[in-house]
């Protein structure tokens, strides 16, 4: 399911403002293109693509699941001059 980029706001019963996003939902039996539908935005919708594995790992940790492994993250090598200044 992919987001189309369209959004809308609605007011809840308590008066809070809720952000709605539109996404393409695949149809059954793969007939034609996906069907658009509106849903409440989640925190993951706002994250940059590079941060999504971290957010998924946090959600997995808070849910009490097994230790999450993120294989797409790689450590950033430090510059040589930064190492000599610190140590």
Secondary structure, DSSP 8 states (H G I E B T S, - for coil): -EEEEEEEEEE-TTS-EEEEEEEEE--GGG-SS-EEEEEE--HHHHS-TTTHHHHHHHHHHHTT-S----SS-------HHHHHHH-
